[in-house]
Amino acid sequence: MKFGRYLISLLALVAVVGSLSTTTVAEDGLYVPLFTYRTGPFAPGGSKTANGVVAYFEMISKRDGGIEGRELTWEECEFGYKTDRGVECYERLKGKGSLISNPFSTGLTYKLVPKARVDEIPVLSMGYGMSGAADGRWFPWVFNFPTSYWSQASAFIRYVGTEMGGMENLKGKKIGLIFLESGYGREPIKLFEALGERFGYEFKHWAIPAKQMADQRSQWRKIVRYDPDYMFMWGW
């Protein structure tokens, strides 16, 4: 339930800060658009996420009567994990007084980040999205706490270093990454490369197109030939 607590806390903060802006908070309560993907190749995960958020909002509404005494309303917009359709959802629903955007998609997050400052609608991308947005000095309208793709990837490298008896022992080792070909999958590559330059390990990566997730034989044959010391799977 940590996600729910973080989300409600942020919604409460935005509701208070934005209470004087009719463009931020709907007049009849707190309006939250839900970008959902119950359809498409990632529907098994997207449908469960959507069900969980809706169930949590329903509980908050029944138990607490909303947030900070204001009614909580929401509306789903199905985008099938397609970025262009997600942007269409955003543009169509923002005029209803969107309190916050929770894209649930790295590709969509990248599209909404520059819009957040202009439309004054915060983006909540907990543990996903644009990793660099964790620096609030440059991205004051984006919240991706409590973690980011970069912090997740760096935790893996630190784990490997610990397993080897110290970060200095990473020098000369080979570390591989196999990832889903998407904005989400590509996000940690620059971090792995930067840490490779710092600690002296060799880094190589292989992409898996979404349509090929069930058959990765060609990529794994290449990985076997490369013979990495450690592999990191950034899949779905």
Secondary structure, 3 states (H helix, E strand, C coil): CHHHHHHHHHHHHHHHHCCCCCCCCCCCCEEEEEEECCCCCCHHHHHHHHHHHHHHHHHHHHHHCCECCECEEEEEEECCCCHHHHHHHHHHHHHHCECCECCCCHHHHHHHHHHHHHHCCCEECCCCCCHHHHCCCCCCCEECCCCCHHHHHHHHHHHHHHHCCCHHHHCCCEEEEEEECCHHHHCCHHHHHHHHHHHCCEEEEEEECHHHCCCCHHHHHHHHHHCCCEEEEECC
